């Protein structure tokens, strides 16, 4: 079964107070770097939870390279 490290961050701030979001940088073991796009959602706590759930579902649906065993074991 393939193994991964999931890099994820969450912070709630009052709506309309965010000025901008910059891309984060990952520093990899081989000395290279990779970008990490940050996403934002606006809404109430229930709306944010639904948006986050949909976003995570879409991320894993689009992720290439999942082994057939991974999908059978952990897929819905």
N, C-alpha and C positions, 0 to 999 in steps of 0.2 A: 504494500500500500504506500502511495506517495506521501511524503511528509512535508509540511510547509511551516513558515512563520507568518502569522497574520499580523500586519501592522495596522493599527486602528486607533483613532483618537476621537473623543467626544467632549464638547464643552457647550453648555447652554449659556447664552447671553440674551438680554432683552432685545426683542425685535426692533429693528431700525437703528441699533447702536453699532452695528458692524460696518466698518468703513471699507475693508477689503480683506481678501484671503490670498495669501501667497502660497506657492507650491513648496512642499517640504522636500528635503533632500535626505535620501537614505545613503549611508556609507557602507559599502559591502566589503566582505572579508578579503576579496581579491584586490582591494584598493580602488575599485571603481565606484561611481555614484549612480544613483537612479532617482528619478523624480517620483513624487507621490502627489497626485492631484487630490485636493481637499474639496469636499462638496458641502453645500449648505442647504438647509430646509427651513422654512418659516411656518409657524402655526402653533396651535395649542399642543399640550403634551400628547393627547391621543393622536392628533394629526402627525406629530413628529414621529411617534412610534410606528404608525402605519407607513409613513414615508421611508423610514429607516428599514423596516422589514422588506418593503418592496425593493429598495436599493440593494440590500444584501442578497435577496433572491436573484435579482438580475445579474449581480456580479458573479455569483456562483454558476448561474445558467450559462453565462458567456465565457467562463474560465476554460481555456483549452487544456488538454492533457489530463483530465480526470480519468483515472483507470476505471475500467468497467466494474471492477470489484468495489471501488470507492462509491460509485454511483448506486450500485445495487445495495450496498450496506447502509449508506448515509443519505441517499437521495429520497425524494418524497414520491 
